[in-house]
Amino acid sequence: MKAVMRRRFIPSHYHRDLFHKLQNLTQGNRSVEEYHKDMEIAMIRANVVEDREATMSRFLSGLSRDIARVVELQHYVELEELVDKAIKVERQLKMDQNYKSGGGSSSNWKPNWKRDEKPNWKGNNSKAETSKEKEKNGRVGSNPTSGKTENPNTRTRKIKCFKCLGRGHIANQCPNRRVMIMTGPGDVQSESDREEEDVEMTPLEDCSDVEMPVKGELMVVRRSLSVQVKEEEHHQQRENLFHTRCLVNGKICSLIVDGGSCTNVASCTMVEKLGLRTEKHPRPYRLQWLNDSGEVKVSKQVRVPFEIGRYKDDVMCDVVPMQAGHLLLGRPWQYDRKVHHDGYTNRYSLVMNQKTYTLVPMTPTEVYEDQLKLQQRKEKKEKNFFAKSSEVRRALLLDRPMLVLLYKEALFTTNELDPSLPSSVVSLLQEFEDVFPDEIPGGLPPIRGIEHQIDLIPGASLPNRPAYRSNLEETKELQRQKDGSWRMCIDCRAINNITVKYRHPIPRLDDMLDELHGACIFTKIDLKSGYHQIRMKEGDEWKTAFKTKYGLYEWLVMPFGLTNAPSTFMRLMNHVLRAFIGRFVVVYFDDILIYSRSLDDHIEHVRAVFQVLRNEQLYANLKKCSFVTNKLVFLGFVVGADGIQVDEEKVKAICEWTTPKTVGECYF
């Protein structure tokens, strides 16, 4: 229906007119805010969807030229920043116009003739121009019908501009228009004693160009400025290398000229960010002095096109991870271009295409700012949160804040613990986080008085079977468990046949489950590799020796598979938790079940068990533990407040067992 309505009532050229209006939209006599609002409305009506760079370019191209020339020099990332800067520039321009209309003037020029001397001429008009209008227009007009007057060319040749130091015009008629300079975050000032960007300087006597460093943030698109250098600034170059800024593919980069370098160098950062095409170095070599990370192999070259003002050139450079700057011109560039260096002014002069260029260095302050920016970007890239002594000293000298992060390794995260746990339980787990390590600490377990002992049958001969040939699967000592971890698998049948069997009782399951009557809150703790947390009795280690194709090995801790290992483990658990068994603890080998009737009592019971495990240096597996719950699985049964139930997962195979249809399917 909408399509039919559009075809019926909307002319075919409607959208074309909208695009045409948007394409030709300019500020005109509107304010910046009105212009921005009209552009947004036009884009919505034309249904134009474009990225922010295209929108900012569209907005900037339609701005008033006086505002656009100032805003283009500033750094902005979002469209809102661009609009805000344009509004502030517009406000400052209006203030300057009001100042001029009120009689204010920033020009220091005065006429060469006296105020009471007025040129005489006759004309058709009854009123002559006032001297104020003559000074405003900057020239003395004459009527064709008037008599002889003083030649204006003779007078104007004596006039000197205080802005560009040229002759033939005054400051307010200087071809280099007034520059608007951002002095702070959005504040704009007009300054008439500096040149504007992209305006050619008054030609020097030798018709050479003085190329100044490119202004702007490093690696950000900006224009180059051409200004004159004061003579008293030359003494600052006495201990300064030649640093400047250049444009490489429209991006501002730092440039160093060093006559002590035997090669031209381009930093890896600049090559990667600008996507410059590299080629294999014809003679690879190694460098030591440019990088503080050791010896660097130079195996690539790149041709870098750069420009400093009106000087444009390209140079073949070696690609090196350099932090001093983006581009370094050494002896090869000076030799190829026949460059002359003025040691007093630290300027480089060269002739290219029958035109002389003079490269002017930056001031030490500007060099220091660039070095700080490069260092900050390097630190940001490394993401190193350790505060170095040099960084702290620099922050104190520059009186700027420094953020210091204190890192503390913690075991428990929101992914490992149930978010529904009470805060008191979470605090308790964090207090005893050393009981739940990711890995059992290195070294042997402590001697607790209960170590595993192997008593051999008197008169039994020690087994000494020869090694036999086996395939790859049979020789794997490590076997993967259900949880993905690995366990060493050793055949202990030979030593078990000649070992005296212990008669330590194993607790009955039904007796333990009867103790849970009346409990409603449960916590289960599973020890991590419990057998390996018990030491072998001193002097019995040799009895656990086993053969491999790499030699004989023996156990220092109790291994899995020994005939009396379960008895030894139960003896230790009963000894350690004797004060709690029968009251609020049930233990079956490495499974510890804590049960209580209230939450407050349960937290105290869990704390007591944790304290015993810490004192005995017994470690639990956090992934297999359950804390403060009303139902859990223990020894194949579901234990809860409503009693003991069968675990459905254990009988799932029997419940889903298909009915046999033949006699053969009835046999197991």
VENJOVEN-V424476 format. One record per pair of residues at least 6 apart in sequence whose C-alpha atoms are under 8 Angstrom apart, sorted by the first residue. I is the first residue (numbers start at 0). J is the second residue. D is the distance in Angstrom with one decimal. If there is no record, write none. Layout:
# VENJOVEN-V424476
i=I j=J d=D
i=I j=J d=D
This chain:
# VENJOVEN-V424476
i=14 j=45 d=6.5
i=17 j=41 d=7.1
i=17 j=44 d=7.2
i=17 j=45 d=5.6
i=18 j=45 d=6.1
i=20 j=41 d=7.6
i=21 j=38 d=6.9
i=21 j=41 d=5.8
i=21 j=42 d=6.9
i=21 j=45 d=7.9
i=24 j=38 d=7.2
i=24 j=61 d=6.4
i=25 j=34 d=7.3
i=25 j=60 d=7.8
i=25 j=61 d=4.1
i=25 j=62 d=6.2
i=25 j=63 d=7.8
i=26 j=34 d=5.3
i=26 j=61 d=5.8
i=26 j=62 d=5.3
i=26 j=63 d=6.1
i=27 j=62 d=8.0
i=27 j=63 d=6.9
i=30 j=89 d=8.0
i=31 j=62 d=7.6
i=31 j=82 d=7.4
i=31 j=85 d=6.8
i=31 j=86 d=5.8
i=31 j=89 d=7.4
i=32 j=82 d=7.8
i=32 j=86 d=7.1
i=35 j=58 d=7.4
i=35 j=82 d=7.6
i=38 j=58 d=7.7
i=42 j=48 d=7.8
i=51 j=77 d=7.2
i=51 j=78 d=6.8
i=54 j=78 d=7.5
i=55 j=77 d=8.0
i=55 j=78 d=5.8
i=55 j=81 d=7.5
i=59 j=67 d=6.2
i=60 j=67 d=7.6
i=66 j=85 d=6.4
i=66 j=88 d=6.2
i=66 j=89 d=6.3
i=67 j=85 d=7.5
i=69 j=88 d=7.4
i=69 j=178 d=7.5
i=69 j=179 d=5.8
i=69 j=180 d=7.3
i=70 j=81 d=7.4
i=70 j=84 d=6.6
i=70 j=85 d=6.2
i=70 j=88 d=7.5
i=71 j=221 d=7.7
i=72 j=215 d=7.7
i=72 j=221 d=6.5
i=72 j=222 d=7.0
i=73 j=181 d=7.5
i=74 j=216 d=7.8
i=75 j=81 d=6.0
i=83 j=185 d=7.9
i=84 j=185 d=6.0
i=87 j=185 d=6.6
i=87 j=186 d=7.1
i=87 j=187 d=7.1
i=88 j=179 d=8.0
i=88 j=187 d=6.3
i=91 j=187 d=6.4
i=91 j=188 d=7.3
i=98 j=104 d=7.8
i=105 j=191 d=7.5
i=106 j=170 d=6.2
i=106 j=171 d=6.4
i=107 j=161 d=7.8
i=107 j=170 d=7.9
i=108 j=169 d=6.5
i=108 j=170 d=7.2
i=110 j=134 d=7.9
i=117 j=130 d=7.8
i=118 j=148 d=7.2
i=119 j=148 d=7.7
i=120 j=141 d=6.9
i=120 j=142 d=7.1
i=120 j=145 d=5.0
i=120 j=146 d=6.1
i=120 j=148 d=7.8
i=121 j=142 d=7.0
i=121 j=144 d=6.8
i=121 j=145 d=4.9
i=121 j=146 d=7.4
i=122 j=142 d=6.0
i=122 j=144 d=6.4
i=122 j=145 d=6.4
i=133 j=139 d=6.0
i=133 j=140 d=7.8
i=137 j=168 d=7.8
i=137 j=169 d=7.5
i=137 j=172 d=7.4
i=138 j=151 d=7.5
i=139 j=151 d=6.9
i=141 j=148 d=7.9
i=155 j=166 d=7.7
i=155 j=167 d=5.0
i=155 j=168 d=6.7
i=156 j=166 d=6.1
i=156 j=167 d=4.8
i=157 j=166 d=6.9
i=157 j=167 d=6.9
i=158 j=166 d=5.6
i=158 j=167 d=5.5
i=158 j=168 d=6.1
i=158 j=169 d=6.7
i=159 j=165 d=5.8
i=159 j=166 d=4.4
i=159 j=167 d=6.5
i=159 j=168 d=6.5
i=159 j=169 d=6.4
i=160 j=166 d=5.9
i=160 j=167 d=7.6
i=160 j=168 d=5.9
i=160 j=169 d=4.7
i=160 j=170 d=5.0
i=160 j=173 d=7.2
i=161 j=169 d=7.3
i=161 j=170 d=5.8
i=161 j=192 d=7.6
i=162 j=170 d=5.6
i=162 j=173 d=7.3
i=162 j=191 d=6.8
i=162 j=192 d=5.2
i=162 j=193 d=6.8
i=162 j=194 d=7.6
i=163 j=170 d=7.9
i=163 j=173 d=7.4
i=163 j=175 d=7.6
i=163 j=194 d=7.3
i=163 j=200 d=7.5
i=163 j=201 d=7.1
i=165 j=201 d=6.4
i=175 j=194 d=5.8
i=175 j=195 d=6.0
i=175 j=198 d=6.3
i=176 j=194 d=7.3
i=176 j=195 d=6.3
i=177 j=189 d=6.9
i=177 j=190 d=6.6
i=177 j=191 d=5.4
i=177 j=193 d=7.7
i=177 j=194 d=7.3
i=177 j=195 d=6.7
i=178 j=189 d=5.9
i=178 j=190 d=5.8
i=178 j=191 d=6.5
i=178 j=193 d=6.8
i=178 j=194 d=6.6
i=178 j=195 d=5.3
i=179 j=187 d=6.5
i=179 j=188 d=5.7
i=179 j=189 d=4.6
i=179 j=190 d=6.5
i=180 j=187 d=5.7
i=180 j=188 d=5.4
i=180 j=189 d=6.2
i=180 j=190 d=7.2
i=181 j=187 d=4.7
i=181 j=188 d=6.5
i=182 j=188 d=6.9
i=193 j=226 d=6.9
i=194 j=224 d=8.0
i=194 j=225 d=7.0
i=194 j=226 d=5.8
i=195 j=224 d=7.0
i=195 j=225 d=7.5
i=196 j=222 d=7.2
i=196 j=223 d=6.4
i=196 j=224 d=4.5
i=196 j=225 d=6.2
i=197 j=222 d=7.6
i=197 j=223 d=6.9
i=197 j=224 d=6.4
i=197 j=225 d=7.2
i=198 j=225 d=7.4
i=199 j=225 d=7.5
i=200 j=225 d=7.2
i=200 j=226 d=7.8
i=202 j=208 d=7.8
i=206 j=354 d=7.8
i=206 j=355 d=7.4
i=207 j=354 d=6.6
i=207 j=355 d=4.7
i=207 j=356 d=5.6
i=207 j=357 d=7.2
i=208 j=309 d=7.8
i=208 j=355 d=6.4
i=208 j=356 d=4.8
i=208 j=357 d=6.0
i=209 j=225 d=7.9
i=209 j=356 d=6.1
i=209 j=357 d=4.6
i=209 j=358 d=6.1
i=209 j=359 d=6.9
i=210 j=225 d=6.7
i=210 j=307 d=6.2
i=210 j=308 d=5.4
i=210 j=309 d=7.0
i=210 j=310 d=7.1
i=210 j=356 d=6.9
i=210 j=357 d=5.8
i=210 j=358 d=5.0
i=210 j=359 d=6.0
i=211 j=223 d=7.8
i=211 j=224 d=6.8
i=211 j=225 d=5.7
i=211 j=226 d=7.0
i=211 j=243 d=7.9
i=211 j=307 d=7.1
i=211 j=308 d=6.7
i=211 j=358 d=6.3
i=211 j=359 d=5.2
i=211 j=360 d=7.1
i=211 j=361 d=8.0
i=212 j=223 d=7.2
i=212 j=224 d=7.5
i=212 j=243 d=5.0
i=212 j=244 d=4.9
i=212 j=245 d=6.7
i=212 j=307 d=6.6
i=212 j=308 d=7.5
i=212 j=358 d=8.0
i=212 j=359 d=6.8
i=212 j=360 d=6.7
i=212 j=361 d=6.4
i=213 j=221 d=7.9
i=213 j=222 d=6.9
i=213 j=223 d=4.4
i=213 j=224 d=6.2
i=213 j=243 d=7.3
i=213 j=244 d=4.9
i=213 j=245 d=5.6
i=213 j=246 d=7.3
i=213 j=251 d=7.2
i=213 j=307 d=6.6
i=213 j=308 d=7.0
i=214 j=221 d=7.0
i=214 j=222 d=6.9
i=214 j=223 d=5.7
i=214 j=224 d=6.4
i=214 j=244 d=7.2
i=215 j=221 d=5.7
i=215 j=222 d=7.6
i=215 j=251 d=7.1
i=216 j=251 d=6.9
i=217 j=250 d=7.5
i=217 j=251 d=5.0
i=217 j=252 d=5.3
i=217 j=253 d=6.9
i=217 j=369 d=7.7
i=218 j=250 d=4.9
i=218 j=251 d=4.5
i=218 j=252 d=5.5
i=219 j=250 d=5.3
i=219 j=251 d=5.5
i=220 j=249 d=5.8
i=220 j=250 d=4.9
i=220 j=251 d=6.2
i=221 j=249 d=7.7
i=221 j=250 d=7.3
i=221 j=251 d=6.9
i=223 j=307 d=7.6
i=223 j=308 d=5.8
i=224 j=308 d=7.4
i=225 j=308 d=7.4
i=233 j=343 d=7.0
i=233 j=344 d=5.3
i=233 j=345 d=7.9
i=234 j=343 d=7.7
i=234 j=344 d=7.7
i=235 j=362 d=7.0
i=235 j=363 d=7.0
i=236 j=343 d=7.5
i=236 j=344 d=6.6
i=236 j=345 d=6.2
i=236 j=362 d=7.4
i=236 j=363 d=7.5
i=237 j=343 d=7.2
i=237 j=345 d=7.9
i=239 j=363 d=6.8
i=240 j=255 d=7.5
i=240 j=256 d=7.4
i=240 j=257 d=7.2
i=240 j=345 d=7.9
i=241 j=255 d=5.7
i=241 j=256 d=5.4
i=241 j=257 d=7.1
i=241 j=345 d=6.7
i=241 j=346 d=7.8
i=241 j=360 d=5.5
i=241 j=361 d=7.4
i=242 j=253 d=7.3
i=242 j=254 d=5.8
i=242 j=255 d=4.7
i=242 j=256 d=6.8
i=242 j=360 d=5.5
i=242 j=361 d=5.7
i=242 j=366 d=6.5
i=243 j=253 d=6.1
i=243 j=254 d=5.2
i=243 j=255 d=6.5
i=243 j=359 d=7.6
i=243 j=360 d=5.4
i=243 j=361 d=5.4
i=243 j=366 d=7.9
i=244 j=251 d=6.5
i=244 j=252 d=5.6
i=244 j=253 d=4.6
i=244 j=254 d=5.4
i=244 j=307 d=7.3
i=245 j=251 d=5.6
i=245 j=252 d=5.4
i=245 j=253 d=6.3
i=245 j=254 d=6.4
i=245 j=305 d=6.3
i=245 j=306 d=5.6
i=245 j=307 d=5.0
i=245 j=308 d=7.9
i=246 j=252 d=6.1
i=246 j=305 d=5.4
i=246 j=306 d=5.2
i=246 j=307 d=6.5
i=247 j=303 d=7.3
i=247 j=304 d=6.0
i=247 j=305 d=4.7
i=247 j=306 d=6.9
i=248 j=273 d=7.3
i=248 j=304 d=7.2
i=248 j=305 d=7.3
i=252 j=269 d=7.9
i=252 j=324 d=7.9
i=252 j=325 d=5.9
i=252 j=326 d=7.4
i=253 j=324 d=5.4
i=253 j=325 d=5.3
i=253 j=326 d=6.3
i=253 j=369 d=7.7
i=254 j=324 d=6.3
i=254 j=325 d=6.1
i=254 j=326 d=4.7
i=254 j=327 d=5.7
i=254 j=328 d=7.6
i=255 j=324 d=7.0
i=255 j=326 d=6.3
i=255 j=327 d=4.7
i=255 j=328 d=6.2
i=256 j=327 d=5.8
i=256 j=328 d=4.8
i=256 j=329 d=6.1
i=257 j=327 d=7.0
i=257 j=328 d=6.2
i=257 j=329 d=5.1
i=257 j=330 d=7.5
i=258 j=328 d=7.9
i=258 j=329 d=5.3
i=258 j=330 d=5.3
i=258 j=333 d=7.7
i=259 j=329 d=6.8
i=259 j=330 d=7.0
i=260 j=328 d=7.8
i=260 j=329 d=4.7
i=260 j=330 d=6.0
i=261 j=329 d=5.9
i=261 j=330 d=5.4
i=261 j=331 d=6.9
i=262 j=316 d=7.3
i=262 j=317 d=7.3
i=262 j=328 d=7.4
i=262 j=329 d=5.3
i=262 j=330 d=6.3
i=262 j=331 d=6.0
i=263 j=314 d=7.8
i=263 j=315 d=7.0
i=263 j=316 d=4.7
i=263 j=317 d=6.1
i=263 j=326 d=7.8
i=263 j=327 d=5.7
i=263 j=328 d=4.8
i=263 j=329 d=5.0
i=263 j=330 d=7.5
i=263 j=331 d=6.7
i=263 j=332 d=7.1
i=264 j=316 d=4.8
i=264 j=317 d=4.8
i=264 j=318 d=6.0
i=264 j=319 d=6.5
i=264 j=326 d=5.9
i=264 j=327 d=5.0
i=264 j=328 d=6.7
i=264 j=329 d=7.8
i=265 j=301 d=7.6
i=265 j=303 d=7.9
i=265 j=316 d=5.6
i=265 j=317 d=5.9
i=265 j=318 d=5.0
i=265 j=319 d=6.2
i=265 j=321 d=7.6
i=265 j=325 d=5.9
i=265 j=326 d=4.7
i=265 j=327 d=6.4
i=266 j=318 d=5.8
i=266 j=319 d=5.2
i=266 j=320 d=5.3
i=266 j=321 d=5.0
i=266 j=322 d=7.4
i=266 j=324 d=7.1
i=266 j=325 d=5.0
i=266 j=326 d=6.4
i=267 j=318 d=5.9
i=267 j=319 d=5.7
i=267 j=320 d=5.0
i=267 j=321 d=7.0
i=268 j=320 d=7.2
i=268 j=325 d=7.4
i=269 j=325 d=5.9
i=270 j=276 d=7.8
i=270 j=318 d=7.8
i=275 j=301 d=7.1
i=275 j=302 d=7.9
i=275 j=303 d=7.6
i=276 j=301 d=6.3
i=276 j=302 d=7.7
i=277 j=299 d=6.3
i=277 j=300 d=5.5
i=277 j=301 d=4.6
i=277 j=302 d=7.5
i=278 j=299 d=5.6
i=278 j=300 d=5.3
i=278 j=301 d=6.2
i=279 j=298 d=6.2
i=279 j=299 d=4.7
i=279 j=300 d=6.1
i=280 j=297 d=7.6
i=280 j=298 d=5.0
i=280 j=299 d=4.7
i=280 j=300 d=5.4
i=280 j=317 d=7.8
i=282 j=298 d=7.7
i=283 j=296 d=7.3
i=283 j=297 d=5.5
i=283 j=298 d=4.8
i=283 j=299 d=7.7
i=284 j=296 d=6.0
i=284 j=297 d=5.4
i=284 j=298 d=7.0
i=285 j=294 d=6.6
i=285 j=295 d=5.4
i=285 j=296 d=4.4
i=285 j=297 d=5.7
i=286 j=294 d=5.8
i=286 j=295 d=5.1
i=286 j=296 d=6.3
i=286 j=297 d=7.1
i=287 j=293 d=6.3
i=287 j=294 d=4.7
i=287 j=295 d=6.2
i=289 j=320 d=7.8
i=289 j=321 d=5.9
i=289 j=322 d=7.7
i=289 j=323 d=7.9
i=290 j=320 d=6.7
i=290 j=321 d=6.1
i=290 j=322 d=7.2
i=295 j=319 d=7.6
i=297 j=317 d=6.9
i=297 j=318 d=6.7
i=297 j=319 d=6.4
i=298 j=317 d=7.9
i=298 j=318 d=7.6
i=299 j=317 d=6.1
i=299 j=318 d=5.6
i=300 j=315 d=6.9
i=300 j=316 d=5.6
i=300 j=317 d=4.5
i=300 j=318 d=5.5
i=301 j=315 d=5.8
i=301 j=316 d=5.4
i=301 j=317 d=6.4
i=301 j=318 d=6.7
i=302 j=313 d=6.6
i=302 j=314 d=5.6
i=302 j=315 d=4.3
i=302 j=316 d=6.1
i=303 j=313 d=5.4
i=303 j=314 d=5.5
i=303 j=315 d=6.3
i=303 j=316 d=7.0
i=304 j=311 d=7.6
i=304 j=312 d=5.9
i=304 j=313 d=4.0
i=304 j=314 d=6.6
i=305 j=311 d=6.0
i=305 j=312 d=5.7
i=305 j=313 d=5.9
i=306 j=312 d=6.2
i=307 j=358 d=7.9
i=310 j=356 d=6.8
i=314 j=332 d=7.2
i=322 j=373 d=7.0
i=322 j=374 d=7.6
i=322 j=377 d=7.9
i=323 j=370 d=7.2
i=323 j=373 d=7.7
i=324 j=370 d=7.8
i=324 j=373 d=7.5
i=333 j=339 d=8.0
i=336 j=349 d=6.6
i=336 j=350 d=7.5
i=336 j=351 d=7.7
i=337 j=349 d=6.4
i=337 j=350 d=7.8
i=338 j=347 d=6.5
i=338 j=348 d=5.7
i=338 j=349 d=4.8
i=338 j=350 d=7.9
i=339 j=347 d=5.6
i=339 j=348 d=5.2
i=339 j=349 d=6.3
i=340 j=346 d=5.9
i=340 j=347 d=4.6
i=340 j=348 d=6.4
i=341 j=347 d=6.4
i=345 j=359 d=7.4
i=345 j=360 d=6.8
i=346 j=357 d=6.6
i=346 j=358 d=5.6
i=346 j=359 d=5.2
i=346 j=360 d=6.5
i=347 j=357 d=5.6
i=347 j=358 d=5.1
i=347 j=359 d=7.1
i=348 j=355 d=7.0
i=348 j=356 d=5.6
i=348 j=357 d=4.4
i=348 j=358 d=6.3
i=349 j=355 d=5.7
i=349 j=356 d=5.5
i=349 j=357 d=6.7
i=350 j=356 d=6.2
i=384 j=403 d=7.3
i=384 j=404 d=6.5
i=385 j=403 d=7.6
i=385 j=404 d=7.7
i=386 j=403 d=6.7
i=391 j=401 d=7.7
i=394 j=400 d=6.7
i=394 j=401 d=6.7
i=410 j=429 d=7.9
i=410 j=432 d=6.6
i=410 j=436 d=7.6
i=411 j=429 d=7.0
i=411 j=432 d=7.7
i=415 j=622 d=7.7
i=420 j=626 d=8.0
i=420 j=627 d=7.4
i=423 j=602 d=8.0
i=424 j=602 d=7.0
i=424 j=627 d=7.9
i=427 j=606 d=7.2
i=431 j=609 d=6.9
i=431 j=610 d=8.0
i=431 j=613 d=7.9
i=433 j=613 d=7.7
i=434 j=609 d=7.3
i=434 j=612 d=7.0
i=434 j=613 d=6.1
i=434 j=616 d=7.8
i=434 j=617 d=7.2
i=434 j=618 d=5.1
i=434 j=619 d=6.2
i=435 j=618 d=5.9
i=435 j=619 d=5.3
i=435 j=620 d=6.0
i=435 j=621 d=5.7
i=436 j=618 d=7.1
i=436 j=619 d=7.6
i=436 j=620 d=7.6
i=437 j=620 d=7.9
i=439 j=527 d=7.7
i=439 j=618 d=7.0
i=443 j=534 d=7.2
i=443 j=555 d=7.8
i=443 j=556 d=7.6
i=444 j=532 d=5.7
i=444 j=533 d=6.3
i=444 j=534 d=6.2
i=444 j=556 d=8.0
i=444 j=616 d=7.6
i=445 j=534 d=7.6
i=445 j=616 d=7.5
i=446 j=534 d=7.1
i=447 j=615 d=7.7
i=449 j=567 d=7.5
i=449 j=570 d=7.6
i=449 j=571 d=6.3
i=450 j=533 d=6.2
i=450 j=534 d=5.4
i=450 j=535 d=5.4
i=450 j=536 d=5.1
i=450 j=567 d=7.4
i=451 j=533 d=7.2
i=451 j=534 d=6.5
i=451 j=535 d=4.8
i=451 j=536 d=5.4
i=451 j=557 d=6.4
i=451 j=564 d=7.1
i=451 j=567 d=6.1
i=452 j=535 d=6.5
i=452 j=536 d=5.4
i=452 j=539 d=6.5
i=453 j=498 d=6.6
i=453 j=499 d=7.7
i=453 j=539 d=6.5
i=453 j=542 d=7.3
i=453 j=563 d=8.0
i=454 j=498 d=5.7
i=454 j=499 d=5.6
i=455 j=497 d=5.7
i=455 j=498 d=4.5
i=455 j=499 d=5.8
i=456 j=497 d=5.4
i=456 j=498 d=5.7
i=456 j=499 d=5.8
i=459 j=497 d=6.2
i=460 j=497 d=8.0
i=461 j=494 d=7.8
i=461 j=497 d=8.0
i=462 j=493 d=6.3
i=462 j=494 d=7.2
i=466 j=546 d=7.7
i=475 j=488 d=8.0
i=476 j=487 d=5.3
i=476 j=488 d=5.0
i=476 j=489 d=6.7
i=477 j=485 d=6.0
i=477 j=486 d=5.4
i=477 j=487 d=4.4
i=477 j=488 d=5.9
i=478 j=485 d=5.5
i=478 j=486 d=5.3
i=478 j=487 d=6.2
i=478 j=488 d=6.4
i=479 j=485 d=4.4
i=479 j=486 d=6.3
i=480 j=486 d=6.8
i=488 j=559 d=7.8
i=489 j=545 d=7.7
i=489 j=559 d=7.8
i=489 j=560 d=7.3
i=490 j=560 d=7.4
i=491 j=560 d=6.0
i=491 j=561 d=6.1
i=494 j=542 d=7.7
i=494 j=543 d=7.7
i=495 j=561 d=6.4
i=495 j=562 d=5.6
i=498 j=562 d=7.7
i=500 j=562 d=7.1
i=500 j=563 d=6.5
i=501 j=563 d=6.2
i=501 j=566 d=7.1
i=502 j=566 d=7.8
i=503 j=566 d=5.7
i=503 j=570 d=7.8
i=504 j=566 d=7.6
i=505 j=566 d=7.4
i=505 j=569 d=7.4
i=506 j=587 d=7.2
i=511 j=585 d=6.5
i=512 j=643 d=7.7
i=514 j=581 d=7.1
i=515 j=594 d=6.9
i=516 j=642 d=7.3
i=517 j=596 d=6.9
i=517 j=640 d=7.2
i=518 j=594 d=5.9
i=518 j=595 d=5.2
i=518 j=596 d=4.8
i=518 j=639 d=7.9
i=518 j=640 d=6.1
i=519 j=594 d=7.3
i=519 j=595 d=6.4
i=519 j=596 d=5.5
i=519 j=597 d=7.4
i=519 j=629 d=5.6
i=519 j=639 d=6.5
i=519 j=640 d=4.3
i=520 j=594 d=5.8
i=520 j=595 d=5.4
i=520 j=596 d=6.3
i=520 j=597 d=6.8
i=520 j=598 d=7.0
i=520 j=601 d=7.1
i=520 j=627 d=5.9
i=520 j=628 d=5.6
i=520 j=629 d=4.9
i=520 j=630 d=7.8
i=520 j=639 d=7.9
i=520 j=640 d=7.3
i=521 j=592 d=7.0
i=521 j=593 d=5.6
i=521 j=594 d=4.6
i=521 j=595 d=6.6
i=521 j=601 d=7.9
i=521 j=626 d=6.9
i=521 j=627 d=5.5
i=521 j=628 d=5.4
i=521 j=629 d=6.0
i=521 j=630 d=7.1
i=521 j=631 d=7.5
i=521 j=639 d=7.9
i=522 j=592 d=5.9
i=522 j=593 d=5.1
i=522 j=594 d=6.6
i=522 j=605 d=7.8
i=522 j=624 d=7.6
i=522 j=625 d=5.5
i=522 j=626 d=4.5
i=522 j=627 d=5.3
i=522 j=628 d=6.6
i=523 j=590 d=7.0
i=523 j=591 d=5.7
i=523 j=592 d=4.6
i=523 j=593 d=6.3
i=523 j=624 d=5.4
i=523 j=625 d=5.1
i=523 j=626 d=6.5
i=523 j=631 d=8.0
i=523 j=633 d=7.9
i=524 j=590 d=6.0
i=524 j=591 d=5.0
i=524 j=592 d=6.5
i=524 j=619 d=6.6
i=524 j=620 d=7.6
i=524 j=621 d=7.9
i=524 j=623 d=7.3
i=524 j=624 d=4.9
i=524 j=625 d=6.8
i=525 j=589 d=5.8
i=525 j=590 d=4.9
i=525 j=591 d=6.4
i=525 j=619 d=5.6
i=525 j=620 d=5.7
i=525 j=621 d=7.7
i=525 j=623 d=6.0
i=525 j=624 d=5.8
i=526 j=589 d=5.3
i=526 j=590 d=6.8
i=526 j=617 d=7.4
i=526 j=618 d=5.9
i=526 j=619 d=4.0
i=526 j=620 d=5.6
i=527 j=618 d=6.0
i=527 j=619 d=4.9
i=527 j=620 d=4.9
i=529 j=568 d=7.9
i=529 j=589 d=6.1
i=530 j=556 d=7.7
i=530 j=557 d=5.7
i=530 j=558 d=6.3
i=530 j=559 d=6.7
i=530 j=564 d=7.6
i=530 j=568 d=6.9
i=531 j=556 d=5.4
i=531 j=557 d=5.5
i=531 j=558 d=6.4
i=532 j=556 d=7.0
i=532 j=557 d=7.6
i=532 j=617 d=6.9
i=533 j=556 d=5.8
i=533 j=557 d=5.8
i=533 j=568 d=7.8
i=534 j=555 d=6.3
i=534 j=556 d=4.2
i=534 j=557 d=5.7
i=535 j=554 d=7.6
i=535 j=555 d=5.6
i=535 j=556 d=5.0
i=535 j=557 d=5.5
i=540 j=553 d=6.1
i=540 j=554 d=5.9
i=540 j=555 d=5.9
i=541 j=553 d=6.0
i=541 j=554 d=7.7
i=542 j=553 d=7.6
i=543 j=553 d=5.3
i=543 j=554 d=5.8
i=544 j=551 d=6.4
i=544 j=552 d=5.2
i=544 j=553 d=4.0
i=544 j=554 d=6.8
i=545 j=551 d=5.7
i=545 j=552 d=5.6
i=545 j=553 d=6.4
i=546 j=552 d=6.6
i=557 j=564 d=7.2
i=558 j=564 d=7.8
i=565 j=588 d=7.3
i=568 j=588 d=6.4
i=569 j=587 d=7.4
i=569 j=588 d=5.5
i=572 j=586 d=7.3
i=572 j=588 d=7.1
i=572 j=589 d=8.0
i=573 j=580 d=7.7
i=573 j=586 d=7.8
i=575 j=611 d=7.3
i=575 j=615 d=7.8
i=576 j=584 d=7.9
i=576 j=608 d=7.7
i=576 j=611 d=7.7
i=580 j=586 d=7.5
i=583 j=593 d=5.6
i=583 j=594 d=5.3
i=583 j=595 d=6.3
i=583 j=604 d=7.2
i=584 j=591 d=6.9
i=584 j=592 d=5.7
i=584 j=593 d=4.7
i=584 j=594 d=6.5
i=585 j=591 d=5.9
i=585 j=592 d=5.1
i=585 j=593 d=6.6
i=586 j=592 d=6.2
i=592 j=633 d=7.9
i=593 j=601 d=7.8
i=593 j=604 d=7.3
i=593 j=605 d=7.0
i=594 j=601 d=6.9
i=595 j=601 d=5.1
i=595 j=604 d=7.8
i=598 j=627 d=7.9
i=601 j=627 d=7.8
i=612 j=618 d=6.9
i=625 j=631 d=7.5
i=629 j=639 d=5.5
i=629 j=640 d=6.1
i=630 j=637 d=6.8
i=630 j=638 d=5.6
i=630 j=639 d=4.2
i=630 j=640 d=6.9
i=631 j=637 d=5.6
i=631 j=638 d=5.5
i=631 j=639 d=6.6
i=632 j=638 d=6.0
i=632 j=646 d=7.3
i=635 j=645 d=7.2
i=635 j=646 d=5.9
i=635 j=649 d=6.9
i=636 j=643 d=6.6
i=636 j=644 d=5.8
i=636 j=645 d=5.0
i=636 j=646 d=5.1
i=637 j=643 d=5.8
i=637 j=644 d=5.0
i=637 j=645 d=5.9
i=637 j=646 d=5.5
i=638 j=644 d=6.6
i=659 j=665 d=6.1
